[in-house]
Amino acid sequence: MKVRWGIIGACGIAKRRTIPEVLRFAEKSEIVALMDVDLQALKATAQEFGIPRAHSTVSELLKEDIDAVYIASPVAFHYSQTKEAFAAGKHVLCEKPLALRVEEGEELLELAEKHNLKFGVAFMMRYNVYHQKIREFVTEGKIGQPVFARAQLTCFYPEIPGAWRQKKATGGGGALTDMGCHCIDLLEWFFGEIAEVFGFLDTITHKYEVEDTSTVLLKFKNQAHGFVDNFFNLPDATARNILEIYGTKGAIFAQHTIGQDPGGEVWYCFSEAPQGYDALQRRTPTSWQKLELTPKALYAQEVDAMSEWILGGPKPHIAAEIGLRNMRVLSAIYRSAEERKAVAV
Ligand SMILES: NC(=O)c1ccc[n+]([C@@H]2O[C@H](COP(=O)([O-])OP(=O)(O)OC[C@H]3O[C@@H](n4cnc5c(N)ncnc54)[C@H](O)[C@@H]3O)[C@@H](O)[C@H]2O)c1
């Protein structure tokens, strides 16, 4: 049995990644109908993927014989469209962030609970096989006591007339909201909740309103420190999207795992030796080993995980409370940057 999905905002990331992956790899999910306000793009998307049922309004889409909707419209519409979907009795997987404001996110979670509907947030990077293994390493104690973690995600994003992501009212924020949210989510998944944040957010290159430069210091509840850096002004050719995890007994270094593609490269170094003080500080560079795993499509897995939940299976680790949690952390970072001081989450 498959869950029947409708897609709101079908011609952006949905067309680029989610629809093709679901059609190719998903086992528990079927795409029944699409919705977008750009009718030309909608027609082309419907044709490209052979999904003839396509609508220009959410209310028309919700009349379809569907169980759930995937909301991939611009951020400013997430709150109202999720509410509309819940009112029609549909489960929801919503793109990040869940809404513009924390109070809206809270209301959406309450509504899901009230209507007994499943609600998830599209943090697909949790389905990267390397991230899953890294989490396993950390929770099994392979790195010892967690000490420091860094996550980076960048792209080059110049001014584009009318782009919703470049205005606060429609995107919520810039590099931090758009890309930093994934980095924060991954680090909380590895190390547990963040207690305190200090952010420097600036627009130093482009002419738009939201930040193109974001550097954030983190302090986790387990006392470890962290660092998240996100930029809209670095060339894509230089983007290594680095992930580094350090503990008292080992370290993990990854590049290109954070992103839309499922692969990446990961090295780890775990030390079982007694850790006496070596005044010569000798290094053993050969002790790093490469981790080799088979990548799996991220977007198909997140949709299938929601479908499994809807069909009575286990609650996935992308249930909406982590989306709300993420909004709270981001909100504390924006406040910290504004007030130029560390802020508790
Ligand atoms: N998880 C990821 O990898 C990832 C990547 C990119 C974007 N996103 C998220 O997906 C969402 C969309 O981003 P995008 O990059 O696809 O944007 P986009 O601008 O490329 O696409 C958005 C689509 O929504 C449509 N749209 C606009 N207004 C609408 C409305 N009122 N109702 C329905 N559809 C509407 C547009 O016509 C367009 O087809 C955002 O929340 C973004 O943060 C996630």
The ligand as a MOL file (V3000), in Angstrom:
LIG
                    3D

  0  0  0     0  0            999 V3000
M  V30 BEGIN CTAB
M  V30 COUNTS 44 48 0 0 0
M  V30 BEGIN ATOM
M  V30 1 N 15.6190 20.8270 1.6010 0
M  V30 2 C 16.1900 21.3030 0.5170 0
M  V30 3 O 17.1100 20.7350 -0.0300 0
M  V30 4 C 15.6650 22.5550 -0.0990 0
M  V30 5 C 16.2860 23.0870 -1.2120 0
M  V30 6 C 15.7260 24.2250 -1.7910 0
M  V30 7 C 14.6040 24.7860 -1.2360 0
M  V30 8 N 14.0580 24.2640 -0.1230 0 CHG=1
M  V30 9 C 12.8740 24.8400 0.4890 0
M  V30 10 O 11.7830 24.6250 -0.4080 0
M  V30 11 C 10.9220 25.7410 -0.4040 0
M  V30 12 C 10.8550 26.3200 -1.8130 0
M  V30 13 O 12.1390 26.7030 -2.2340 0
M  V30 14 P 12.5560 26.6100 -3.7900 0
M  V30 15 O 14.0180 26.7140 -3.8520 0
M  V30 16 O 11.9040 25.4300 -4.4040 0 CHG=-1
M  V30 17 O 11.8820 27.9350 -4.3420 0
M  V30 18 P 11.5230 28.2460 -5.8580 0
M  V30 19 O 11.2440 29.6860 -5.9190 0
M  V30 20 O 12.5760 27.6500 -6.7360 0
M  V30 21 O 10.1920 27.4100 -6.1060 0
M  V30 22 C 9.0140 27.6700 -5.4070 0
M  V30 23 C 7.8260 27.2170 -6.2240 0
M  V30 24 O 6.6540 27.5890 -5.5150 0
M  V30 25 C 5.7660 28.2420 -6.4070 0
M  V30 26 N 4.9270 29.1690 -5.6530 0
M  V30 27 C 5.0680 30.5020 -5.4380 0
M  V30 28 N 4.0590 30.9650 -4.7110 0
M  V30 29 C 3.2650 29.8980 -4.4240 0
M  V30 30 C 2.0630 29.7400 -3.6890 0
M  V30 31 N 1.4610 30.7570 -3.0950 0
M  V30 32 N 1.5360 28.5060 -3.6190 0
M  V30 33 C 2.1210 27.4500 -4.2310 0
M  V30 34 N 3.2430 27.5520 -4.9480 0
M  V30 35 C 3.8070 28.7620 -5.0430 0
M  V30 36 C 6.6460 28.9110 -7.4410 0
M  V30 37 O 5.9320 29.1900 -8.6410 0
M  V30 38 C 7.7510 27.8790 -7.5990 0
M  V30 39 O 7.3970 26.9220 -8.5770 0
M  V30 40 C 11.4990 26.7030 0.6300 0
M  V30 41 O 10.8950 26.4440 1.8640 0
M  V30 42 C 12.9710 26.3270 0.6910 0
M  V30 43 O 13.5480 26.6450 1.9350 0
M  V30 44 C 14.5690 23.1550 0.4470 0
M  V30 END ATOM
M  V30 BEGIN BOND
M  V30 1 1 1 2
M  V30 2 2 2 3
M  V30 3 1 2 4
M  V30 4 1 4 5
M  V30 5 2 4 44
M  V30 6 2 5 6
M  V30 7 1 6 7
M  V30 8 2 7 8
M  V30 9 1 8 9
M  V30 10 1 8 44
M  V30 11 1 9 10
M  V30 12 1 9 42
M  V30 13 1 10 11
M  V30 14 1 11 12
M  V30 15 1 11 40
M  V30 16 1 12 13
M  V30 17 1 13 14
M  V30 18 2 14 15
M  V30 19 1 14 16
M  V30 20 1 14 17
M  V30 21 1 17 18
M  V30 22 2 18 19
M  V30 23 1 18 20
M  V30 24 1 18 21
M  V30 25 1 21 22
M  V30 26 1 22 23
M  V30 27 1 23 24
M  V30 28 1 23 38
M  V30 29 1 24 25
M  V30 30 1 25 26
M  V30 31 1 25 36
M  V30 32 1 26 27
M  V30 33 1 26 35
M  V30 34 2 27 28
M  V30 35 1 28 29
M  V30 36 1 29 30
M  V30 37 2 29 35
M  V30 38 1 30 31
M  V30 39 2 30 32
M  V30 40 1 32 33
M  V30 41 2 33 34
M  V30 42 1 34 35
M  V30 43 1 36 37
M  V30 44 1 36 38
M  V30 45 1 38 39
M  V30 46 1 40 41
M  V30 47 1 40 42
M  V30 48 1 42 43
M  V30 END BOND
M  V30 END CTAB
M  END
